[in-house]
């Protein structure tokens, strides 16, 4: 694998993001028709409804919820199923805050639909959600959808007539019968905001924050997440030192621990992306129960408790970040021992955000290794020579910086196990790179 050092991205500087649209460079999102203005006083709490269903794309839903809450929005996650728990795509289990029936008759500043199939179809078929959304649009309020949802739900409800809209490439033909299709990564037209897929979900969510709270707040959120600026371009090759081959048998066996306070975007992106390529990912709770409350109050359900997961062997153990989650990992003797055995057996292990500094470093798991971490945590690393890089691989160790680098982090793991060609193919399918 060719080595390439990435340009450092200062956590205090947020370069103006760009997207590719009709062969040219345009600002963060494309906009047309009348502008829709919303008061941007940070003191005003905006109410947002994010419906979820069995088959919802978890990465899109979680990124949307997390980023909107970072921006200050009061987000209600509403299940259109009979229960609060939904079985999202890729085996991810989410627990909603309410049933959609509980939300009928309430007013929101924004209703935003994640994609995924059959999740988008379940949203479409929910008559309560349809009625709520149609009234919301008639009242002149913001509405949004991503991936399959613009075509499958909003288009089917007749809410995109005469509107410029985009969606996942595989649903563009369906969208063309109900909207004026464009290939923008994020498209705003009047009250409607649409986007393409999992790989555009962070850009999409930042546009939603900008519409609710203004560009300054969106830039603040983006900078804190260590977002990349070259949206749609091929992501940089990982920075690799002391290259070794990461091996597995029939499919990579991967452990992803989670805890109360885990950063939900980092966990969900890692789980989602690795399961897309056939990895057998075990999500293990280090708490006393399967359900955990993540850092931005997203409720995730693990596959098993760590005690049970520790009986298995893994080709990779990878830790998401989040301050509370990292502290819980560092306090788990069982998890630390697992990591030490992984390192001593010359098997891959890794961490992102706060976890390299708060878990790996104090337990000697970075000794003699180059690593990176969340910018505010890098001072805790004994070797800071590579901290400016977004993803660093040193032999069997992989580390990364934060939520805005989590997709590159997960794709780098795919690259190490299956090659860059497979990682780039997946990046295009998810529209992290433009197809």
N, C-alpha and C positions, 0 to 999 in steps of 0.2 A: 504494500500500500504506500503510495507516494505521501511524503510528509509535507505539510504546509502549515505555517503558523498563521493564525487568523489575526486580523487587525483588532486591537483592543477597542471595546465599546465602553466609554465612560458611563458609569451609572448616573452621572449628573448631566450628561448631554444626551439629548434625544434628537438624532438627525431626522429631518422631515421624511416620513415614509413615502414610498412611491409604489404604484402598481402598473402593470402593463395593460394598456387599453387601446385597441385599434392600432397597434403597432407604435404607440407613442408613450411617453411618460406623463402620467397625470398625478395629481395629489392623492392623498390617502384613500379617498373614495370619489367615484364619479357622481355628479349631481346634475339633475336636469329639471325642467318645469319650474313651478313656483318654489321659492325657498320656504321651508317650514322652520320658524324660529320658536325657541323655547327659552324662557328666562333661565339664566345660568347661575343664579346665586347659589353658592355652595351650601348655604344654610337651608335651602329648600330640599326636602327629601322627596325624591321622585319614586313613585310606586310602579313596579314592573311585575308582569305576570309571565312566567316561563312554564308552559305546559309540557309534561313529559308522558311517555307511554311505553308499554312493552315494545321493544324494537327501536326506541329512540337512540340516536347516535350519542353515546355518553360523552365523548370528547367535546362535541359541539355544545351540548347542554351544560356541562360542568364549566367549560371555559367562559361561556356566556354568563352563568350565574356568578362565578368567582369575580370576573372582571367588572361586572356591573356593581357588585357589592364593594369592590375596591374603590369604585368611583363614588360611592355613597348612596346608591339606590337601595330601596327597600324591596327586595326581590321575594316574591312568593312562588315557590316551585309547586305546581299543581298537577296531580295525577289525573289522567282521564280514564284510568282503569277503576276497578271496584275497590282496590286497596291502595294504600299509600306507597307501598313498595312496587317498583317497576323493574322488570328484567330488561335492561337496555341491551344494545348490541354487544357482541364480544364478551358475553358473560358478566358484564358489569351490573351490579345491583345498586339502585339508587332509592332513597326513601324521600318522598315528597313532603312538603310542609302541610299540604291540604289536598282535599279532593277538589276537582274543578267545580263540582256542584256547590262547594262552599264559597266559591268566588263569584258566582252568578249575582248580578245586581251591584257589584262593586265597581268602582272606577279606577282605572290605571292610566299612567302617563305613557306606558309602552306595553304592548303585548308582543312577545318575540318567540318564534317557533323554531326549535332545533329540528334537524332532519333525521336521517336514518330510515331504513325500511325494515319492517313494516310500520315503524313508529309514526312516520308522517301520514300514512294512511289511517292509523288509529286516531290521530289528531283530526284529520279530515272528517272522519265518521262520527266524531263526538258532537252531537247537536247542541249541547250546552256551550261548548267552546266556539262553535260556529256562530251561534247567536250573540255571544258575548263579544266576539271579535268584530262582527258586522256592525253592532251598535257602537263599539269603540271607534271604528273607522268612520262611521257616519257622524260621530261627534268631533271629527277632525283631529284625532290623536295619532301618535306614531305607532306604526305596526311594522313587524320585521319577520323575516324567515331566512333560513339557510339550507343549502344542500338540496334535498328532495322536496322540502316543505314549500318553497315558493310555487312549484308546479303542482304538487300533489294536493296541498291544502289551500293556500291562498288563491291560486289560479282556479281551482275547482269551485271555490266559494264566490268567484266573480269579483275578487277584490283587486285584480291587477289589470283590468280592462283599460287600455290606453296608457299603461304605465310601463316605463322602461325597467326591466327586471332581469336578474341573472339567477342561475341555480347550478347544481352539479352538472357537468358536461353530459352525463348519461340521461338527464331529464330535460335537456334543452328543446328537443322536438316537442315534448308534451307542453312545455311552457309556452312555446311559440303560438299555440292555439288560444292562449288566454292572456298574453302580455306581449309587449314589444321587447324582444330578447336582445341582450347585449352580453358581452363576455368580460365585463369588469369583474375584478375580484370582489369588490363591494360596490353596490349601486344604490344611490339614493335618488328617488324621484317623488317629489312632494312629501307625503306622509310615509311612503313605503321605503323600506331599506331591505335589500336582499343580498345574498352572498352565495359562494360556490360550494364550499365543503369543509371538511375537518381542517384542512391546511390553511383556510382563510378565516377560521373562526375567531382567532385572536384579533385580527384586523377589524373584522366585522363588529366584535364586541366593543372595541375601542371607538368605533364610529358611533355606536349606540351611546356610549358614555359622553362623547362629544356633543351629541344632539341633546342629551339631558342636562349636561353640566358645563359644556363649553370646551374649547380646544385646550386651554391651559390645564384643565383637570385630566383630559385624555392623555396629554403629553406627560403629566406627572405620573399617571398610572403606568403608561408605557415604559417610561424610564426606569421606574422601580422594578419592573418585571424583567429588564434587560432584553427588550425586544430587538429583533433584527430589523434593519432598515431596508434591505433589498428584497421586499416581498415579491414572490413569484420567480425570482432568479434561482438558479441552482445553488444550493447551500454549499458553503465551503467544505473542502476536505477536512477531516478531523486532524487535529494535531496529535501525532503519534510518536512516542519515544519507546525504544527497546521493543520493537514489534515482535509479537509472538502470535501463533495461530490459536484462535479460540475454537475448541472442538466440541462436538456433541454427537450423539448417536442418531436416532431417528428424528428427533425434534429437540430443540433446546429446552431444558427444564429450568425455569426461572422463578425465583422467590422475590416477591414484592411485599415487604412488611408495611402495614399502615397502623396509625395510632391516632388518638385524639390530638388534633392540632396539625396533622399531616397536611401539606399543601396539596389540595385536591386536583389541581390542574396537572402538577408534576406526576402524581400517582396515576391519574386516569390516562394521560397521554402515554405513559410508559406501558401500562397494561393493555390499552386499546391497540397501540401500534404493534407491540410484540405478538399479540394474539392474531392480528391480521396476517402475519407471515407464518402462522402455524405453531408458534412457540407455546409450550404448556406452562402457563403462568399461574402460580399459586399466590393468591392474595391472602396474607396472614395477618390477623389482628394481634398486636402485642398487648392489647387490653384484655379484660376479663370476659368480654362478650364480642360477638362478631360485628355489631354495629359500632361505627366510630363517627365522631363529629369532627369534620375536617376544619382547617383554619378559617375558611370563609363560610362555615356553618352548613356546608354540603354534607349530607348524611350518606355514607358509603357502607356497604355490607361486605365483609371479608368472606372468603371461601371456607376458612377454618381458623382456629386459634393457632398462635405460634407454637404452642406446646406440641400440637399434632403435626404441624408443618415441619418441625425440627427433626422429625423421624425420617424425613426424606433427604435425598441428595440432590444437588443442583449444579447446573452448568454455569449459573450466574445468580448472585444475590445483589439486588439493586435497591437502594434506599431513596425514596422521595424526600423532599425537604419539608419546610414548615418548621418554625421555631419550636412549638409545642411537641410536634411529632418527633423531631430530631432529639429533643431532650428525653422523650419517652424511650426512643431507641437506645440512647446512650445509657439509660438506667436499666435496660433489660439484659441481665447477665446471660440469658439463653441466646439472645440475638447476637450479642458481642462474641460469645463463644463460637457460634455458627460462623460468623465473619472471620474469626481468627483461624478456624479450621479450613475455611475456604482459601484464605491466603496461604497457609502452610501447605496446602495440597496443590498449590499452583493452579487454582481455578479462578475464573473471573469474578470480580465483585466491583461495586461502584456506588456512587452517591451523587446527589445534586443539591444545590442551594445551601442550606444550613448544615446538611448532614456530613459533608466532608470535614468541616471544621469542628462540629460538635460531637460527632460519633467516631469517625475514622481517626482523626488526629489524636485525640486524648487517649485512645486505646492502642496506639502504636501501629495502626493499620496504614499509615502513610509513610512509615520510616523508609528512607531511601527512595521515595517516590515523588514524582512531580504531579501536582494536582491543581485544580481550581475550585472555586466555591462562590457563594453569593458575595458580591462586592463588599458589603459591610462586614463579612465574616472572614475575609481573606487574611486579615492581620493575625488571626489565630493559627494560620498554617506556618509550620516551621520553615518550609521552602516555598517562597512566593514567586519563584522565577517564571512560572507559566500561568499565573492567575489571570492574566488579561485575555486568555483564550477561552472561547465559548464551550468547547468540548476538548478534554485532554485525555488521551489514552497512554498509559505507561505500563507496558507489559500486560498484566492481567487486571489492571486497575483502570476504571473509567470514571471521570468526574465532570461536572458541568455547573453552570452558574445560577440558574433560576428558572422561573416559569417561562420566560421568553426564549430560553434555550432548550426547553424540555423536548420539543419536537426533534430538534437536531440531535439531542442526547439519545433519544430512542432510536432514531434512524441510524446513528453511529453504532448502536448495539446491533441493529440489523446488518449493518455493513460488516462488522467484525465477524458475525456468525455466517453470513450468507453472501457477502460481497457487495461492492458499491453498486453494481448494476441492479441488483434486487432492491437496494435502498432507494435508488433514483426512480425506479419503476413505481415503488410504493409512494414516494413523494409526489409523483405526478398524478397517481390515482386519487390521492387525498387532496390534490390541488395545493399542496404546500409549494410545489413548483408548478408553473404554468404548463399545462399539457402540451 
